[in-house]
Amino acid sequence: MIPRFDYSFSAGAVWQLLKRIQSRGRFDKPYFTTLFPQADVFEISSARVGIKYALQAFQLNDHARIGVQPFTCSSVLAAIASLGYTPVFIDIDRSLTIDCADLVRKVDSLDALLVTHMFSNPADVRQLRKLVGRLPIIEDCAHAFLTSYDSQPLGTFFDIAVFSFGHGKFPALGDGGVLVVNTTTYSPFLSRALSNLPSPNALKQTWFLAKKSVYSVLYSRFGYSLLYSLLKKKWSDKGLQVSRYPAKDRLPYAVVHHLFDAVRPALPALASQQRRNAFQLINRNRHSFDFIYPRSDDGCIFSVVLITRHRDALYDFLIERGIGAGKHFQHALSWATTFGYSHGDCPSFEYLQDKLITIPCHTGLTDQDLEKINLVLRDFALVAPPVIC
Ligand SMILES: *Cc1c(COP(=O)(O)O)cnc(C)c1O
């Protein structure tokens, strides 16, 4: 089976990292400062931790109301709730990012706003800037590393941006991320708060490497087939639980520095490869499916996304033919409901949330894989006449 994510991690790499577990390595600040020259950058262990500290840096009142799209990772909602703040749900449009018309209706009740560039699709930055006035804004770039809007990198448009290098992200290091602070008056607070976090010890790091190795086996071609044949329905429904906010905030695992150093020189090539893979699938099938993808001329594409009324049928069709598709954020409605979402708050979100499929375009795919995915998509289009919804 073609795995949904590329978590390959060789035994040799594990060994090299185990040997270096005592050497802390260094956060590659110079690299990020080159990418974001106007900003202060800080390393974080995950985007959710970054979101929490960014919100704290805003120094909002105790019952602050934070605008956020309900189609997002549950960890984002958990981070907002961890401070006792209330998420205010803003609808999404067909780009799966914040709907400016709904924002207009709700903006006056907000104390801060989270803007998510979902699946590398940039939010409507120009329009947002007109609407938000002086509202403090976090740019959630968990899907938007090395992507841009109007030739300017995403992560540079609002007060603070967060990036994640966790599982399922680009690059999928399994841990870590960065906070990009564009409004540098927030930097002294963040510098103090983040540098005081504890650093995981060698045992925790070894455990992290062990988990990473297990993931690498489970997400190999063989492991993924086995997992699916054993778990079937359970596997396709997974993810119902809300992602926990970590009980104890911490710095990233120090071995993540070494992981990042190893992948860094290849990042531009990996990003373009992922983009080329995505367009090999999108261009060949755009007449039969409703793909959602960024209109920029370059930049990484997080994964191939399409909307269909036949979501479950297409998912099963792909999986049965060996393609690790995903129903990304399929439980978003249930997650949001746990955090106070009421039916009718965001009609377009409710309509879209159970019609979305992601198809891998990661750099672990070969040309044969892409050809196979193309053929399977074509076959599905023949059986189920295209219904553009
Ligand atoms: C994964 C994800 C996050 C959280 O990232 P972590 O590093 O796992 O905390 C935040 N926002 C979005 C849109 C995500 O997909």
The ligand as an SDF file (V2000), in Angstrom:
LIG
                    3D

 15 15  0  0  0  0  0  0  0  0999 V2000
   -1.1420   19.5410   13.1980 C   0  0  0  0  0  0  0  0  0  0  0  0
   -1.7470   20.8770   13.2270 C   0  0  0  0  0  0  0  0  0  0  0  0
   -1.5310   21.7290   14.3050 C   0  0  0  0  0  0  0  0  0  0  0  0
   -0.8120   21.2770   15.5460 C   0  0  0  0  0  0  0  0  0  0  0  0
    0.5080   20.9590   15.3320 O   0  0  0  0  0  0  0  0  0  0  0  0
    1.3110   20.2210   16.5070 P   0  0  0  0  0  0  0  0  0  0  0  0
    2.7370   20.5410   16.1940 O   0  0  0  0  0  0  0  0  0  0  0  0
    0.9890   18.7790   16.3770 O   0  0  0  0  0  0  0  0  0  0  0  0
    0.8590   20.7950   17.7920 O   0  0  0  0  0  0  0  0  0  0  0  0
   -2.0590   22.9980   14.2510 C   0  0  0  0  0  0  0  0  0  0  0  0
   -2.7900   23.4090   13.1980 N   0  0  0  0  0  0  0  0  0  0  0  0
   -3.0380   22.6130   12.1420 C   0  0  0  0  0  0  0  0  0  0  0  0
   -3.8490   23.1360   11.0060 C   0  0  0  0  0  0  0  0  0  0  0  0
   -2.5330   21.3120   12.1210 C   0  0  0  0  0  0  0  0  0  0  0  0
   -2.8040   20.4850   11.1010 O   0  0  0  0  0  0  0  0  0  0  0  0
  1  2  1  0
  2  3  1  0
  2 14  2  0
  3  4  1  0
  3 10  2  0
  4  5  1  0
  5  6  1  0
  6  7  2  0
  6  8  1  0
  6  9  1  0
 10 11  1  0
 11 12  2  0
 12 13  1  0
 12 14  1  0
 14 15  1  0
M  END
$$$$
